[in-house]
Structure formats: C-alpha cells, structure tokens
C-alpha cells in the first residue's frame, strides 16, 4: 500500500506524474515510490506501461518507443549534484526494460518534477538544478522558470515535433575528460560498413545514408518498412555495442544508429535516427549533440556532407523539422576530441495522480 502526496491510502496504487519532456513522454516517479530492487522495479514498469503489447492498451504507454519511457528521480548523494535521474526505456511489444542509455528529452522535465514533488527547492524566478545521470554517470544542468515557487510551463518557445509553445528549459552538459570518440578512431569499419562512433552524452553510430542505398530524407515509416535496411542497421548496431564498452546490446536500446545526408532545410546536417527498432519521429537531444560533435571532426562520417557553422549553433534536421543544439568541440594536445553541449527544450506536467499496475499474471 502506498500513499499519495496528500497522504491518502491507495491499495496497490503508485504515485505517478505523466510528463512531456522535449519530444518524448514518460511516467515520472520518486525513487521512494518504486521498488529498489532492479528486477522488481522493471517488472513493475512493464505492468504500469502495458508491455508487451503493440498498443499498450492496458497501461500508460502510447504504443511507441518515444512514449514508453519512465524516469525515477531522487535527491542525489553526490556532492556535485542536486538530483539523481534514472531513465528506463520500456519495450513496447517486447518485455524489456533498458537502462544502458539516458534520455535528454525527458531530462528537461526532471527539474520541474523535483520542484513539484518538493525534493528540490525553487530558486526564485529561475531555478537551476544539477542532475546526475545515473545511466551514464554524467552531470547535466537544467534551468527553468519557477515564479511563485512552482514551475511555469507556459511560454513562447516552440520546438519542432511538439505542437504549440511552452516555457524554455536550458540544458547544459559540460566537457568531460573522455574523448567523444570512444575507440580513438575517427572512422572504422564495423560489420563491413564505414562508420564513426561518437559519444557526446549518448553513444551513436554515424553512417552515410547514401552508402546504404537511401537518400536520407525518407519518412520514418518508409525506412521502417525496408527490411533489408533495418537488418543492416541492426547488424551494425550490435557489432558496435562492444566497441563502446557496452557488451552485448541485443536487448538494449543503445547505441543508436543515425543515417546522415546533406541538409535540405538550410540546417547543418539531415538525420534519420534508429532508436533502434523504430525510426525517431524527430531526434533526441543527446543524439543531436553527439551528431553535432561527430561531424565537427575532420574525416568523420558526415563532415563532408554537413554545412558546418562558424559558431557553436548547429541546426540538426530531422523528420519533424530542426533541433538547434550548441556544441563546442576541442582537439586536445593529447589528440583527444572533447565536447560540451547546450540546448533548449520544453516540458510540461500532463497529469499527477495514482497509477495502478496491471495485475500479475
């Protein structure tokens, strides 16, 4: 038996806030409201979101990888962070729960959720939260409006892939010691294909769309329907997993594979991102940051296809429009390429209440 925020008892129910973060949607929980044991927690998430089922008719999931997500948030014990954020990618038609990646879109909603739940004090007109990404170990900083001590989701900021406008949330990931090239190679051959492996917040495999016989401006459904293409992409993805230090990624959702082509909307580069079994309707924040970092490196896949800006602002084209990310890339004296990124997202609270998991079977 768990209690809601007002202290009322709800047998079998769990306190939950459904939030949109960027171009994703997920169920948000306090760590104290879900099991600490990973196996019990993952089994609960499947029951809450209605997986495995292509429609997720018996749960919160929306029948797509972008709406079958969960975030677990707590006060951080790390002195360099205010909050801990664990992201879970819940399979739609498969009983899987992945924790090898983080999600930069849901990251936008973590700070507001923490203020809503009272585990992060509002900082005045604007609140800044340092967030430890439990999946990867990185630290992100989020800044968002909190007039009158609560998040203000209203505003004039528009992001492609989300209707209407909302209040801006600024996300920043700093330069780390690690190179954005996990193998140290600008390009290499993986499963018979020339690729660039890059990680600027999310492990991504960059591939030239033309080398796979596609133009790179297809709609997501058309790419998903190409069985030959999907088989090649998945073969490359699985072979790349150990090169990122991820081991066997058969049941994980990272690395992502991004097909690159020349920009068509006046942006920096055009993308089609496999996530991995569906093609992203837009692109994830950290995927875009990794793409931008990769194409800045001479000789990398996409470098010659891109219209590279003089400054840090990169307009990453995707099926729903453009995502602007500000990425700085440096080449150190040790030969390593390092990067930092900033982006603007929006988020909002959709509902706050008690969710009841599907009965055990």
SULFEN-V206313 format. One record per residue. RES is the residue in one letter. PHI is phi in whole degrees, 0 to 359 (999 if undefined). Layout:
res=(RES:RES)
phi=(PHI:PHI)
This chain:
res=(X:X:X:X:X:X:X:X:X:X:X:X:X:X:X:X:X:X:X:X:X:X:X:X:X:X:X:X:X:X:X:X:X:X:X:X:X:X:X:X:X:X:X:X:X:X:X:X:X:X:X:X:X:X:X:X:X:X:X:X:X:X:X:X:X:X:X:X:X:X:X:X:X:X:X:X:X:X:X:X:X:X:X:X:X:X:X:X:X:X:X:X:X:X:X:X:X:X:X:X:X:X:X:X:X:X:X:X:X:X:X:X:X:X:X:X:X:X:X:X:X:X:X:X:X:X:X:X:X:X:X:X:X:X:X:X:X:X:X:X:X:X:X:X:X:X:X:X:X:X:X:X:X:X:X:X:X:X:X:X:X:X:X:X:X:X:X:X:X:X:X:X:X:X:X:X:X:X:X:X:X:X:X:X:X:X:X:X:X:X:X:X:X:X:X:X:X:X:X:X:X:X:X:X:X:X:X:X:X:X:X:X:X:X:X:X:X:X:X:X:X:X:X:X:X:X:X:X:X:X:X:X:X:X:X:X:X:X:X:X:X:X:X:X:X:X:X:X:X:X:X:X:X:X:X:X:X:X:X:X:X:X:X:X:X:X:X:X:X:X:X:X:X:X:X:X:X:X:X:X:X:X:X:X:X:X:X:X:X:X:X:X:X:X:X:X:X:X:X:X:X:X:X:X:X:X:X:X:X:X:X:X:X:X:X:X:X:X:X:X:X:X:X:X:X:X:X:X:X:X:X:X:X:X:X:X:X:X:X:X:X:X:X:X:X:X:X:X:X:X:X:X:X:X:X:X:X:X:X:X:X)
phi=(999:240:246:274:297:270:92:284:274:223:306:82:268:229:294:211:236:271:226:267:233:59:258:238:221:206:268:253:225:285:301:287:261:231:299:284:291:302:293:295:299:294:296:295:298:299:288:288:270:87:254:272:189:305:265:49:293:254:197:282:298:255:79:211:302:285:238:242:225:219:231:242:236:208:292:277:270:283:297:267:220:264:227:252:230:252:259:235:264:268:299:272:259:229:278:238:227:263:231:276:237:249:228:286:288:295:307:299:266:296:299:303:300:296:292:302:273:82:262:226:288:294:258:112:298:230:245:242:238:266:240:275:275:298:292:242:89:283:240:243:239:238:236:206:284:221:296:61:82:224:300:251:273:275:168:255:280:247:233:297:101:230:290:75:227:201:285:285:233:267:246:225:237:276:290:257:282:282:289:285:258:297:262:82:259:288:222:201:260:232:52:84:233:282:219:238:262:219:220:243:111:207:291:226:256:267:226:281:304:298:291:255:81:236:277:95:243:293:284:306:298:295:291:297:280:272:298:297:299:298:293:295:300:291:297:296:301:294:290:283:310:298:290:274:81:265:72:286:255:307:259:253:254:233:287:270:247:241:272:249:209:298:293:238:244:83:271:270:202:257:229:223:251:271:240:257:265:238:263:303:292:221:197:286:301:284:298:297:295:290:300:299:295:296:286:285:273:305:91:288:302:95:299:280:273:279:256:285:281:287:259:277:276:242:263:270:283:213:301:261:146:221:245:267:231:256:235:253:239:234:247:285:297:276:89:275:265:233:211:228:218:219:208:248:234:227:205:200:280:260:209:226:181:245:250:246:290:303:303:296:231)
